[in-house]
Amino acid sequence: MKKAVLGLGEELKADDGVGRYVIERLKKRKSDRLLLFSSVPENAFASLRGKGITELAIVDAADFSGRPGEIKIAKDIKEQIRLSTHSTSISKLVAYIRKSIGIENITLILVQAKNLEFGEEMSLEVRKAGDEIIELLS
């Protein structure tokens, strides 16, 4: 069983950088998972294909009307929760990965963003959530 973690987001947009934050720190811990980051979800698809991945965790900032830094973990997601800066909805993204790449076991790890302003620092709440996710995935 081969596992992968895909961090999504735009690190220049404050809390949207949580995906990169998690991936960079997992790399420092020498994770045995395939670790990928992309600011555009579709750009990661080629890296996922043909690797024999059976489990994929996707980490990203989202807006699900939670409190800043709240973590939502889900296997299937309702359409009202969307990736914060991506044009593709989560449900369509997951459906595409399942159908086109063949990874059935996908877990979404979403963090409620507080600030998505360009050029700002990641909020303390989202950074702490990122640290929790790193522990979960280590």
A tleap script that builds the chain and sets N, CA, C and O, in Angstrom:
source leaprc.protein.ff14SB
mol = sequence {
  NMET LYS LYS ALA VAL LEU GLY LEU GLY GLU
  GLU LEU LYS ALA ASP ASP GLY VAL GLY ARG
  TYR VAL ILE GLU ARG LEU LYS LYS ARG LYS
  SER ASP ARG LEU LEU LEU PHE SER SER VAL
  PRO GLU ASN ALA PHE ALA SER LEU ARG GLY
  LYS GLY ILE THR GLU LEU ALA ILE VAL ASP
  ALA ALA ASP PHE SER GLY ARG PRO GLY GLU
  ILE LYS ILE ALA LYS ASP ILE LYS GLU GLN
  ILE ARG LEU SER THR HIE SER THR SER ILE
  SER LYS LEU VAL ALA TYR ILE ARG LYS SER
  ILE GLY ILE GLU ASN ILE THR LEU ILE LEU
  VAL GLN ALA LYS ASN LEU GLU PHE GLY GLU
  GLU MET SER LEU GLU VAL ARG LYS ALA GLY
  ASP GLU ILE ILE GLU LEU LEU CSER
}
set mol.1.N position { 0.859 -1.177 0.000 }
set mol.1.CA position { 0.000 0.000 0.000 }
set mol.1.C position { 0.901 1.234 0.000 }
set mol.1.O position { 1.710 1.416 0.909 }
set mol.2.N position { 0.760 2.070 -1.008 }
set mol.2.CA position { 1.561 3.285 -1.108 }
set mol.2.C position { 0.671 4.488 -0.814 }
set mol.2.O position { -0.422 4.619 -1.365 }
set mol.3.N position { 1.157 5.358 0.060 }
set mol.3.CA position { 0.384 6.518 0.479 }
set mol.3.C position { 1.026 7.797 -0.054 }
set mol.3.O position { 2.239 7.874 -0.249 }
set mol.4.N position { 0.177 8.795 -0.283 }
set mol.4.CA position { 0.656 10.101 -0.745 }
set mol.4.C position { -0.101 11.201 -0.024 }
set mol.4.O position { -1.240 11.019 0.407 }
set mol.5.N position { 0.553 12.345 0.096 }
set mol.5.CA position { -0.074 13.547 0.634 }
set mol.5.C position { 0.113 14.635 -0.406 }
set mol.5.O position { 1.227 14.889 -0.865 }
set mol.6.N position { -0.980 15.272 -0.771 }
set mol.6.CA position { -0.965 16.379 -1.720 }
set mol.6.C position { -1.370 17.648 -0.990 }
set mol.6.O position { -2.510 17.772 -0.540 }
set mol.7.N position { -0.449 18.585 -0.870 }
set mol.7.CA position { -0.752 19.884 -0.284 }
set mol.7.C position { -1.117 20.846 -1.404 }
set mol.7.O position { -0.418 20.930 -2.414 }
set mol.8.N position { -2.201 21.560 -1.224 }
set mol.8.CA position { -2.654 22.524 -2.230 }
set mol.8.C position { -2.649 23.918 -1.644 }
set mol.8.O position { -2.690 24.094 -0.427 }
set mol.9.N position { -2.599 24.916 -2.527 }
set mol.9.CA position { -2.740 26.290 -2.081 }
set mol.9.C position { -1.683 27.216 -2.637 }
set mol.9.O position { -0.734 26.798 -3.301 }
set mol.10.N position { -1.875 28.458 -2.350 }
set mol.10.CA position { -0.960 29.519 -2.785 }
set mol.10.C position { -0.331 30.125 -1.539 }
set mol.10.O position { -0.964 30.890 -0.812 }
set mol.11.N position { 0.924 29.766 -1.311 }
set mol.11.CA position { 1.582 30.201 -0.075 }
set mol.11.C position { 1.739 31.714 0.047 }
set mol.11.O position { 2.013 32.210 1.139 }
set mol.12.N position { 1.578 32.444 -1.025 }
set mol.12.CA position { 1.655 33.906 -0.970 }
set mol.12.C position { 0.350 34.528 -0.476 }
set mol.12.O position { 0.267 35.742 -0.291 }
set mol.13.N position { -0.658 33.700 -0.265 }
set mol.13.CA position { -1.968 34.196 0.171 }
set mol.13.C position { -2.281 33.729 1.589 }
set mol.13.O position { -3.297 33.076 1.829 }
set mol.14.N position { -1.402 34.070 2.519 }
set mol.14.CA position { -1.599 33.837 3.951 }
set mol.14.C position { -1.984 32.385 4.245 }
set mol.14.O position { -1.187 31.476 4.011 }
set mol.15.N position { -3.184 32.163 4.750 }
set mol.15.CA position { -3.614 30.850 5.204 }
set mol.15.C position { -3.740 29.824 4.088 }
set mol.15.O position { -3.767 28.623 4.359 }
set mol.16.N position { -3.817 30.263 2.861 }
set mol.16.CA position { -3.904 29.329 1.741 }
set mol.16.C position { -2.597 28.548 1.590 }
set mol.16.O position { -2.544 27.582 0.829 }
set mol.17.N position { -1.553 28.950 2.299 }
set mol.17.CA position { -0.270 28.261 2.253 }
set mol.17.C position { -0.163 27.066 3.182 }
set mol.17.O position { 0.910 26.472 3.284 }
set mol.18.N position { -1.239 26.694 3.866 }
set mol.18.CA position { -1.170 25.601 4.828 }
set mol.18.C position { -0.785 24.273 4.165 }
set mol.18.O position { -0.111 23.453 4.790 }
set mol.19.N position { -1.194 24.049 2.933 }
set mol.19.CA position { -0.816 22.819 2.230 }
set mol.19.C position { 0.686 22.711 2.059 }
set mol.19.O position { 1.265 21.655 2.316 }
set mol.20.N position { 1.326 23.790 1.626 }
set mol.20.CA position { 2.790 23.796 1.473 }
set mol.20.C position { 3.466 23.654 2.834 }
set mol.20.O position { 4.448 22.925 2.969 }
set mol.21.N position { 2.943 24.349 3.837 }
set mol.21.CA position { 3.494 24.288 5.187 }
set mol.21.C position { 3.567 22.834 5.665 }
set mol.21.O position { 4.597 22.396 6.177 }
set mol.22.N position { 2.485 22.099 5.499 }
set mol.22.CA position { 2.430 20.706 5.932 }
set mol.22.C position { 3.420 19.855 5.136 }
set mol.22.O position { 4.159 19.066 5.723 }
set mol.23.N position { 3.447 20.000 3.829 }
set mol.23.CA position { 4.335 19.189 2.986 }
set mol.23.C position { 5.797 19.450 3.328 }
set mol.23.O position { 6.570 18.503 3.473 }
set mol.24.N position { 6.191 20.714 3.459 }
set mol.24.CA position { 7.592 21.034 3.763 }
set mol.24.C position { 8.032 20.421 5.085 }
set mol.24.O position { 9.150 19.914 5.186 }
set mol.25.N position { 7.183 20.457 6.089 }
set mol.25.CA position { 7.547 19.906 7.392 }
set mol.25.C position { 7.543 18.380 7.397 }
set mol.25.O position { 8.351 17.765 8.093 }
set mol.26.N position { 6.647 17.763 6.632 }
set mol.26.CA position { 6.680 16.310 6.511 }
set mol.26.C position { 7.961 15.860 5.810 }
set mol.26.O position { 8.525 14.826 6.166 }
set mol.27.N position { 8.424 16.616 4.827 }
set mol.27.CA position { 9.680 16.285 4.143 }
set mol.27.C position { 10.847 16.320 5.123 }
set mol.27.O position { 11.741 15.478 5.043 }
set mol.28.N position { 10.855 17.264 6.030 }
set mol.28.CA position { 11.927 17.355 7.028 }
set mol.28.C position { 11.906 16.166 7.977 }
set mol.28.O position { 12.939 15.800 8.537 }
set mol.29.N position { 10.744 15.565 8.161 }
set mol.29.CA position { 10.609 14.393 9.033 }
set mol.29.C position { 10.895 13.092 8.291 }
set mol.29.O position { 10.780 12.011 8.869 }
set mol.30.N position { 11.261 13.186 7.039 }
set mol.30.CA position { 11.588 12.016 6.223 }
set mol.30.C position { 10.407 11.039 6.141 }
set mol.30.O position { 10.563 9.838 6.359 }
set mol.31.N position { 9.245 11.569 5.828 }
set mol.31.CA position { 8.037 10.758 5.691 }
set mol.31.C position { 8.226 9.706 4.601 }
set mol.31.O position { 8.899 9.955 3.601 }
set mol.32.N position { 7.634 8.542 4.797 }
set mol.32.CA position { 7.703 7.485 3.793 }
set mol.32.C position { 6.603 7.624 2.742 }
set mol.32.O position { 6.498 6.789 1.844 }
set mol.33.N position { 5.797 8.655 2.845 }
set mol.33.CA position { 4.737 8.919 1.874 }
set mol.33.C position { 5.293 9.738 0.708 }
set mol.33.O position { 6.276 10.464 0.856 }
set mol.34.N position { 4.652 9.610 -0.446 }
set mol.34.CA position { 4.957 10.493 -1.559 }
set mol.34.C position { 4.378 11.853 -1.194 }
set mol.34.O position { 3.180 11.963 -0.935 }
set mol.35.N position { 5.207 12.886 -1.170 }
set mol.35.CA position { 4.778 14.220 -0.753 }
set mol.35.C position { 4.821 15.157 -1.941 }
set mol.35.O position { 5.864 15.330 -2.572 }
set mol.36.N position { 3.678 15.765 -2.244 }
set mol.36.CA position { 3.565 16.656 -3.392 }
set mol.36.C position { 2.919 17.963 -2.964 }
set mol.36.O position { 2.091 17.995 -2.054 }
set mol.37.N position { 3.310 19.039 -3.633 }
set mol.37.CA position { 2.656 20.328 -3.423 }
set mol.37.C position { 2.361 20.937 -4.777 }
set mol.37.O position { 3.147 20.807 -5.715 }
set mol.38.N position { 1.219 21.604 -4.873 }
set mol.38.CA position { 0.884 22.332 -6.086 }
set mol.38.C position { -0.050 23.485 -5.753 }
set mol.38.O position { -0.958 23.348 -4.933 }
set mol.39.N position { 0.179 24.608 -6.393 }
set mol.39.CA position { -0.740 25.727 -6.217 }
set mol.39.C position { -1.975 25.558 -7.100 }
set mol.39.O position { -2.998 26.207 -6.882 }
set mol.40.N position { -1.871 24.685 -8.092 }
set mol.40.CA position { -2.994 24.377 -8.980 }
set mol.40.C position { -3.209 22.860 -8.935 }
set mol.40.O position { -2.322 22.113 -9.347 }
set mol.41.N position { -4.353 22.389 -8.449 }
set mol.41.CA position { -4.562 20.949 -8.284 }
set mol.41.C position { -4.243 20.127 -9.529 }
set mol.41.O position { -3.626 19.066 -9.430 }
set mol.42.N position { -4.649 20.599 -10.672 }
set mol.42.CA position { -4.465 19.845 -11.908 }
set mol.42.C position { -2.991 19.602 -12.218 }
set mol.42.O position { -2.665 18.618 -12.882 }
set mol.43.N position { -2.104 20.460 -11.762 }
set mol.43.CA position { -0.673 20.293 -12.028 }
set mol.43.C position { -0.076 19.097 -11.293 }
set mol.43.O position { 0.988 18.615 -11.682 }
set mol.44.N position { -0.719 18.612 -10.258 }
set mol.44.CA position { -0.202 17.479 -9.486 }
set mol.44.C position { -0.613 16.137 -10.078 }
set mol.44.O position { -0.046 15.108 -9.710 }
set mol.45.N position { -1.574 16.125 -10.976 }
set mol.45.CA position { -2.109 14.862 -11.472 }
set mol.45.C position { -1.050 13.992 -12.138 }
set mol.45.O position { -1.026 12.782 -11.910 }
set mol.46.N position { -0.186 14.567 -12.943 }
set mol.46.CA position { 0.851 13.782 -13.622 }
set mol.46.C position { 1.773 13.103 -12.612 }
set mol.46.O position { 2.234 11.986 -12.847 }
set mol.47.N position { 2.041 13.764 -11.503 }
set mol.47.CA position { 2.912 13.190 -10.471 }
set mol.47.C position { 2.237 12.060 -9.702 }
set mol.47.O position { 2.917 11.236 -9.091 }
set mol.48.N position { 0.915 12.012 -9.726 }
set mol.48.CA position { 0.180 10.957 -9.032 }
set mol.48.C position { 0.001 9.703 -9.888 }
set mol.48.O position { -0.140 8.600 -9.359 }
set mol.49.N position { 0.007 9.875 -11.198 }
set mol.49.CA position { -0.256 8.757 -12.116 }
set mol.49.C position { 0.889 7.740 -12.119 }
set mol.49.O position { 2.064 8.100 -12.050 }
set mol.50.N position { 0.519 6.479 -12.202 }
set mol.50.CA position { 1.495 5.422 -12.388 }
set mol.50.C position { 2.404 5.153 -11.208 }
set mol.50.O position { 3.428 4.489 -11.372 }
set mol.51.N position { 2.074 5.635 -10.041 }
set mol.51.CA position { 2.927 5.457 -8.864 }
set mol.51.C position { 2.412 4.343 -7.940 }
set mol.51.O position { 3.044 4.048 -6.926 }
set mol.52.N position { 1.285 3.729 -8.274 }
set mol.52.CA position { 0.735 2.678 -7.434 }
set mol.52.C position { 0.173 3.183 -6.115 }
set mol.52.O position { 0.140 2.450 -5.126 }
set mol.53.N position { -0.263 4.422 -6.100 }
set mol.53.CA position { -0.794 5.020 -4.872 }
set mol.53.C position { -2.175 4.441 -4.586 }
set mol.53.O position { -3.039 4.384 -5.461 }
set mol.54.N position { -2.358 4.015 -3.343 }
set mol.54.CA position { -3.647 3.458 -2.934 }
set mol.54.C position { -4.389 4.381 -1.974 }
set mol.54.O position { -5.610 4.286 -1.841 }
set mol.55.N position { -3.660 5.275 -1.304 }
set mol.55.CA position { -4.276 6.224 -0.374 }
set mol.55.C position { -3.711 7.617 -0.619 }
set mol.55.O position { -2.499 7.797 -0.736 }
set mol.56.N position { -4.609 8.601 -0.695 }
set mol.56.CA position { -4.207 9.985 -0.915 }
set mol.56.C position { -4.888 10.882 0.113 }
set mol.56.O position { -6.105 10.833 0.291 }
set mol.57.N position { -4.085 11.700 0.785 }
set mol.57.CA position { -4.620 12.740 1.664 }
set mol.57.C position { -4.375 14.075 0.969 }
set mol.57.O position { -3.263 14.353 0.521 }
set mol.58.N position { -5.413 14.899 0.879 }
set mol.58.CA position { -5.301 16.230 0.283 }
set mol.58.C position { -5.452 17.248 1.400 }
set mol.58.O position { -6.456 17.251 2.112 }
set mol.59.N position { -4.450 18.119 1.555 }
set mol.59.CA position { -4.455 19.141 2.598 }
set mol.59.C position { -4.599 20.505 1.939 }
set mol.59.O position { -3.840 20.848 1.032 }
set mol.60.N position { -5.578 21.284 2.398 }
set mol.60.CA position { -5.769 22.618 1.828 }
set mol.60.C position { -6.574 23.484 2.781 }
set mol.60.O position { -7.276 22.987 3.662 }
set mol.61.N position { -6.458 24.774 2.587 }
set mol.61.CA position { -7.328 25.729 3.267 }
set mol.61.C position { -8.681 25.707 2.570 }
set mol.61.O position { -8.765 25.447 1.370 }
set mol.62.N position { -9.725 25.977 3.318 }
set mol.62.CA position { -11.077 25.962 2.752 }
set mol.62.C position { -11.944 26.949 3.515 }
set mol.62.O position { -11.547 27.493 4.546 }
set mol.63.N position { -13.129 27.162 2.985 }
set mol.63.CA position { -14.109 27.986 3.674 }
set mol.63.C position { -15.358 27.152 3.881 }
set mol.63.O position { -16.168 26.994 2.968 }
set mol.64.N position { -15.512 26.615 5.092 }
set mol.64.CA position { -16.692 25.828 5.422 }
set mol.64.C position { -17.442 26.450 6.592 }
set mol.64.O position { -18.195 25.775 7.294 }
set mol.65.N position { -17.225 27.754 6.791 }
set mol.65.CA position { -17.894 28.539 7.838 }
set mol.65.C position { -17.578 28.041 9.247 }
set mol.65.O position { -18.394 28.157 10.161 }
set mol.66.N position { -16.385 27.489 9.398 }
set mol.66.CA position { -15.937 27.074 10.723 }
set mol.66.C position { -15.171 28.204 11.393 }
set mol.66.O position { -15.086 29.314 10.867 }
set mol.67.N position { -14.617 27.905 12.558 }
set mol.67.CA position { -13.777 28.897 13.230 }
set mol.67.C position { -12.372 28.816 12.626 }
set mol.67.O position { -11.954 27.730 12.224 }
set mol.68.N position { -11.638 29.912 12.548 }
set mol.68.CA position { -10.296 29.890 11.950 }
set mol.68.C position { -9.419 28.808 12.589 }
set mol.68.O position { -9.311 28.717 13.812 }
set mol.69.N position { -8.802 27.999 11.739 }
set mol.69.CA position { -7.942 26.922 12.199 }
set mol.69.C position { -8.665 25.617 12.453 }
set mol.69.O position { -8.026 24.605 12.739 }
set mol.70.N position { -9.994 25.618 12.355 }
set mol.70.CA position { -10.743 24.377 12.541 }
set mol.70.C position { -10.390 23.406 11.416 }
set mol.70.O position { -10.268 23.799 10.256 }
set mol.71.N position { -10.230 22.153 11.771 }
set mol.71.CA position { -9.875 21.123 10.798 }
set mol.71.C position { -11.101 20.266 10.519 }
set mol.71.O position { -11.816 19.861 11.435 }
set mol.72.N position { -11.328 19.999 9.241 }
set mol.72.CA position { -12.418 19.109 8.829 }
set mol.72.C position { -11.782 17.984 8.018 }
set mol.72.O position { -11.093 18.223 7.027 }
set mol.73.N position { -12.028 16.757 8.462 }
set mol.73.CA position { -11.503 15.584 7.766 }
set mol.73.C position { -12.692 14.824 7.200 }
set mol.73.O position { -13.644 14.513 7.916 }
set mol.74.N position { -12.626 14.530 5.901 }
set mol.74.CA position { -13.768 13.885 5.255 }
set mol.74.C position { -13.317 12.993 4.112 }
set mol.74.O position { -12.305 13.250 3.461 }
set mol.75.N position { -14.085 11.945 3.884 }
set mol.75.CA position { -13.872 11.076 2.723 }
set mol.75.C position { -14.689 11.573 1.533 }
set mol.75.O position { -14.234 11.526 0.390 }
set mol.76.N position { -15.882 12.044 1.813 }
set mol.76.CA position { -16.734 12.630 0.780 }
set mol.76.C position { -17.139 14.004 1.282 }
set mol.76.O position { -17.290 14.210 2.487 }
set mol.77.N position { -17.310 14.915 0.390 }
set mol.77.CA position { -17.533 16.302 0.793 }
set mol.77.C position { -18.731 16.860 0.039 }
set mol.77.O position { -18.956 16.545 -1.130 }
set mol.78.N position { -19.475 17.675 0.720 }
set mol.78.CA position { -20.614 18.323 0.075 }
set mol.78.C position { -20.138 19.510 -0.746 }
set mol.78.O position { -19.102 20.105 -0.449 }
set mol.79.N position { -20.875 19.842 -1.749 }
set mol.79.CA position { -20.490 20.888 -2.701 }
set mol.79.C position { -20.321 22.267 -2.060 }
set mol.79.O position { -19.570 23.086 -2.589 }
set mol.80.N position { -20.995 22.553 -0.934 }
set mol.80.CA position { -20.898 23.898 -0.380 }
set mol.80.C position { -19.508 24.203 0.193 }
set mol.80.O position { -19.162 25.369 0.387 }
set mol.81.N position { -18.719 23.174 0.460 }
set mol.81.CA position { -17.341 23.396 0.895 }
set mol.81.C position { -16.481 23.399 -0.353 }
set mol.81.O position { -16.507 22.448 -1.134 }
set mol.82.N position { -15.730 24.451 -0.540 }
set mol.82.CA position { -14.940 24.535 -1.765 }
set mol.82.C position { -13.492 24.851 -1.442 }
set mol.82.O position { -13.186 25.424 -0.397 }
set mol.83.N position { -12.620 24.478 -2.334 }
set mol.83.CA position { -11.224 24.872 -2.185 }
set mol.83.C position { -11.167 26.378 -2.306 }
set mol.83.O position { -11.771 26.953 -3.211 }
set mol.84.N position { -10.466 27.007 -1.423 }
set mol.84.CA position { -10.557 28.456 -1.283 }
set mol.84.C position { -10.111 29.251 -2.502 }
set mol.84.O position { -10.702 30.289 -2.798 }
set mol.85.N position { -9.099 28.800 -3.208 }
set mol.85.CA position { -8.597 29.608 -4.319 }
set mol.85.C position { -8.605 28.865 -5.644 }
set mol.85.O position { -8.028 29.338 -6.623 }
set mol.86.N position { -9.249 27.715 -5.685 }
set mol.86.CA position { -9.222 26.909 -6.895 }
set mol.86.C position { -10.582 26.947 -7.573 }
set mol.86.O position { -11.623 26.976 -6.916 }
set mol.87.N position { -10.552 26.948 -8.871 }
set mol.87.CA position { -11.804 27.033 -9.612 }
set mol.87.C position { -12.564 25.704 -9.606 }
set mol.87.O position { -13.781 25.686 -9.790 }
set mol.88.N position { -11.861 24.610 -9.399 }
set mol.88.CA position { -12.499 23.307 -9.394 }
set mol.88.C position { -13.023 22.987 -7.998 }
set mol.88.O position { -12.304 23.155 -7.013 }
set mol.89.N position { -14.264 22.530 -7.906 }
set mol.89.CA position { -14.829 22.172 -6.608 }
set mol.89.C position { -14.147 20.917 -6.081 }
set mol.89.O position { -13.576 20.141 -6.847 }
set mol.90.N position { -14.209 20.725 -4.776 }
set mol.90.CA position { -13.601 19.549 -4.157 }
set mol.90.C position { -14.224 18.268 -4.694 }
set mol.90.O position { -13.510 17.316 -5.012 }
set mol.91.N position { -15.536 18.236 -4.798 }
set mol.91.CA position { -16.182 16.999 -5.254 }
set mol.91.C position { -15.750 16.644 -6.679 }
set mol.91.O position { -15.549 15.468 -6.982 }
set mol.92.N position { -15.607 17.622 -7.541 }
set mol.92.CA position { -15.149 17.356 -8.908 }
set mol.92.C position { -13.684 16.922 -8.929 }
set mol.92.O position { -13.305 16.035 -9.694 }
set mol.93.N position { -12.875 17.542 -8.099 }
set mol.93.CA position { -11.464 17.179 -7.999 }
set mol.93.C position { -11.320 15.720 -7.550 }
set mol.93.O position { -10.573 14.953 -8.156 }
set mol.94.N position { -12.029 15.347 -6.497 }
set mol.94.CA position { -11.970 13.980 -5.978 }
set mol.94.C position { -12.506 12.994 -7.014 }
set mol.94.O position { -11.910 11.938 -7.225 }
set mol.95.N position { -13.605 13.321 -7.652 }
set mol.95.CA position { -14.171 12.440 -8.680 }
set mol.95.C position { -13.181 12.225 -9.821 }
set mol.95.O position { -13.043 11.109 -10.322 }
set mol.96.N position { -12.500 13.280 -10.228 }
set mol.96.CA position { -11.518 13.162 -11.312 }
set mol.96.C position { -10.365 12.256 -10.896 }
set mol.96.O position { -9.949 11.392 -11.668 }
set mol.97.N position { -9.850 12.443 -9.695 }
set mol.97.CA position { -8.724 11.621 -9.226 }
set mol.97.C position { -9.141 10.152 -9.162 }
set mol.97.O position { -8.386 9.268 -9.566 }
set mol.98.N position { -10.331 9.902 -8.659 }
set mol.98.CA position { -10.805 8.520 -8.571 }
set mol.98.C position { -10.959 7.892 -9.953 }
set mol.98.O position { -10.524 6.762 -10.178 }
set mol.99.N position { -11.572 8.621 -10.871 }
set mol.99.CA position { -11.870 8.066 -12.192 }
set mol.99.C position { -10.640 8.031 -13.098 }
set mol.99.O position { -10.366 7.005 -13.721 }
set mol.100.N position { -9.908 9.117 -13.178 }
set mol.100.CA position { -8.820 9.229 -14.140 }
set mol.100.C position { -7.500 8.642 -13.648 }
set mol.100.O position { -6.738 8.073 -14.430 }
set mol.101.N position { -7.231 8.782 -12.347 }
set mol.101.CA position { -5.949 8.323 -11.815 }
set mol.101.C position { -6.100 6.984 -11.108 }
set mol.101.O position { -5.131 6.236 -10.977 }
set mol.102.N position { -7.311 6.680 -10.651 }
set mol.102.CA position { -7.575 5.378 -10.063 }
set mol.102.C position { -7.301 5.274 -8.574 }
set mol.102.O position { -7.173 4.168 -8.051 }
set mol.103.N position { -7.208 6.392 -7.886 }
set mol.103.CA position { -7.017 6.368 -6.434 }
set mol.103.C position { -8.399 6.474 -5.797 }
set mol.103.O position { -9.052 7.514 -5.882 }
set mol.104.N position { -8.835 5.404 -5.166 }
set mol.104.CA position { -10.172 5.383 -4.575 }
set mol.104.C position { -10.206 5.934 -3.158 }
set mol.104.O position { -11.164 6.606 -2.775 }
set mol.105.N position { -9.166 5.655 -2.377 }
set mol.105.CA position { -9.137 6.023 -0.972 }
set mol.105.C position { -8.549 7.430 -0.815 }
set mol.105.O position { -7.334 7.595 -0.707 }
set mol.106.N position { -9.422 8.434 -0.804 }
set mol.106.CA position { -8.999 9.833 -0.723 }
set mol.106.C position { -9.589 10.456 0.535 }
set mol.106.O position { -10.791 10.370 0.786 }
set mol.107.N position { -8.718 11.084 1.318 }
set mol.107.CA position { -9.144 11.782 2.522 }
set mol.107.C position { -8.839 13.260 2.350 }
set mol.107.O position { -7.719 13.636 2.005 }
set mol.108.N position { -9.830 14.083 2.588 }
set mol.108.CA position { -9.661 15.529 2.527 }
set mol.108.C position { -9.386 16.041 3.936 }
set mol.108.O position { -10.121 15.736 4.876 }
set mol.109.N position { -8.323 16.819 4.068 }
set mol.109.CA position { -7.992 17.442 5.344 }
set mol.109.C position { -8.007 18.944 5.086 }
set mol.109.O position { -7.069 19.510 4.526 }
set mol.110.N position { -9.088 19.563 5.506 }
set mol.110.CA position { -9.328 20.968 5.197 }
set mol.110.C position { -9.213 21.814 6.456 }
set mol.110.O position { -9.641 21.408 7.537 }
set mol.111.N position { -8.631 22.994 6.299 }
set mol.111.CA position { -8.451 23.917 7.418 }
set mol.111.C position { -9.213 25.198 7.113 }
set mol.111.O position { -9.046 25.796 6.049 }
set mol.112.N position { -10.050 25.612 8.054 }
set mol.112.CA position { -10.787 26.863 7.886 }
set mol.112.C position { -9.806 28.032 7.888 }
set mol.112.O position { -9.100 28.264 8.870 }
set mol.113.N position { -9.772 28.752 6.792 }
set mol.113.CA position { -8.884 29.910 6.661 }
set mol.113.C position { -9.418 31.101 7.453 }
set mol.113.O position { -10.625 31.259 7.636 }
set mol.114.N position { -8.506 31.916 7.908 }
set mol.114.CA position { -8.856 33.173 8.570 }
set mol.114.C position { -8.554 34.341 7.647 }
set mol.114.O position { -9.326 35.297 7.568 }
set mol.115.N position { -7.418 34.259 6.943 }
set mol.115.CA position { -6.946 35.367 6.121 }
set mol.115.C position { -6.393 34.822 4.807 }
set mol.115.O position { -5.535 33.940 4.810 }
set mol.116.N position { -6.879 35.339 3.699 }
set mol.116.CA position { -6.392 34.927 2.383 }
set mol.116.C position { -5.802 36.105 1.608 }
set mol.116.O position { -5.724 36.076 0.380 }
set mol.117.N position { -5.393 37.132 2.333 }
set mol.117.CA position { -4.835 38.322 1.693 }
set mol.117.C position { -3.455 38.036 1.111 }
set mol.117.O position { -2.622 37.394 1.751 }
set mol.118.N position { -3.225 38.507 -0.082 }
set mol.118.CA position { -1.952 38.335 -0.767 }
set mol.118.C position { -0.834 39.025 0.010 }
set mol.118.O position { -0.972 40.177 0.423 }
set mol.119.N position { 0.269 38.313 0.203 }
set mol.119.CA position { 1.437 38.896 0.859 }
set mol.119.C position { 1.396 38.897 2.375 }
set mol.119.O position { 2.333 39.385 3.006 }
set mol.120.N position { 0.354 38.374 2.974 }
set mol.120.CA position { 0.233 38.336 4.434 }
set mol.120.C position { 0.809 37.031 4.979 }
set mol.120.O position { 0.964 36.055 4.245 }
set mol.121.N position { 1.121 37.026 6.262 }
set mol.121.CA position { 1.608 35.833 6.950 }
set mol.121.C position { 0.440 34.889 7.259 }
set mol.121.O position { -0.709 35.318 7.367 }
set mol.122.N position { 0.754 33.610 7.398 }
set mol.122.CA position { -0.252 32.642 7.808 }
set mol.122.C position { -0.685 32.968 9.238 }
set mol.122.O position { 0.148 33.306 10.079 }
set mol.123.N position { -1.966 32.868 9.509 }
set mol.123.CA position { -2.476 33.164 10.851 }
set mol.123.C position { -2.008 32.097 11.841 }
set mol.123.O position { -1.739 30.957 11.462 }
set mol.124.N position { -1.918 32.478 13.088 }
set mol.124.CA position { -1.499 31.563 14.150 }
set mol.124.C position { -2.438 30.368 14.238 }
set mol.124.O position { -1.986 29.239 14.430 }
set mol.125.N position { -3.739 30.604 14.100 }
set mol.125.CA position { -4.721 29.516 14.185 }
set mol.125.C position { -4.491 28.463 13.096 }
set mol.125.O position { -4.557 27.264 13.365 }
set mol.126.N position { -4.226 28.910 11.881 }
set mol.126.CA position { -4.028 27.976 10.770 }
set mol.126.C position { -2.672 27.285 10.887 }
set mol.126.O position { -2.550 26.108 10.549 }
set mol.127.N position { -1.663 27.995 11.355 }
set mol.127.CA position { -0.343 27.373 11.563 }
set mol.127.C position { -0.456 26.247 12.608 }
set mol.127.O position { 0.114 25.171 12.426 }
set mol.128.N position { -1.183 26.499 13.689 }
set mol.128.CA position { -1.378 25.463 14.719 }
set mol.128.C position { -2.130 24.264 14.144 }
set mol.128.O position { -1.810 23.118 14.457 }
set mol.129.N position { -3.116 24.529 13.316 }
set mol.129.CA position { -3.842 23.443 12.653 }
set mol.129.C position { -2.901 22.652 11.766 }
set mol.129.O position { -2.958 21.422 11.741 }
set mol.130.N position { -2.032 23.346 11.035 }
set mol.130.CA position { -1.028 22.674 10.207 }
set mol.130.C position { -0.141 21.756 11.030 }
set mol.130.O position { 0.166 20.641 10.608 }
set mol.131.N position { 0.272 22.224 12.211 }
set mol.131.CA position { 1.093 21.405 13.109 }
set mol.131.C position { 0.337 20.155 13.562 }
set mol.131.O position { 0.924 19.078 13.665 }
set mol.132.N position { -0.956 20.295 13.831 }
set mol.132.CA position { -1.781 19.128 14.202 }
set mol.132.C position { -1.849 18.125 13.051 }
set mol.132.O position { -1.767 16.916 13.266 }
set mol.133.N position { -1.996 18.630 11.844 }
set mol.133.CA position { -2.071 17.755 10.668 }
set mol.133.C position { -0.752 17.027 10.467 }
set mol.133.O position { -0.743 15.844 10.124 }
set mol.134.N position { 0.353 17.715 10.674 }
set mol.134.CA position { 1.672 17.090 10.541 }
set mol.134.C position { 1.799 15.923 11.517 }
set mol.134.O position { 2.282 14.854 11.145 }
set mol.135.N position { 1.371 16.120 12.755 }
set mol.135.CA position { 1.406 15.042 13.744 }
set mol.135.C position { 0.511 13.884 13.320 }
set mol.135.O position { 0.880 12.720 13.473 }
set mol.136.N position { -0.659 14.202 12.791 }
set mol.136.CA position { -1.603 13.182 12.330 }
set mol.136.C position { -1.010 12.337 11.208 }
set mol.136.O position { -1.210 11.123 11.169 }
set mol.137.N position { -0.278 12.978 10.292 }
set mol.137.CA position { 0.254 12.294 9.121 }
set mol.137.C position { 1.648 11.718 9.329 }
set mol.137.O position { 2.153 11.014 8.454 }
set mol.138.N position { 2.272 11.992 10.444 }
set mol.138.CA position { 3.640 11.505 10.699 }
set mol.138.C position { 3.636 10.048 11.134 }
set mol.138.O position { 4.696 9.477 11.389 }
savepdb mol mol.pdb
quit
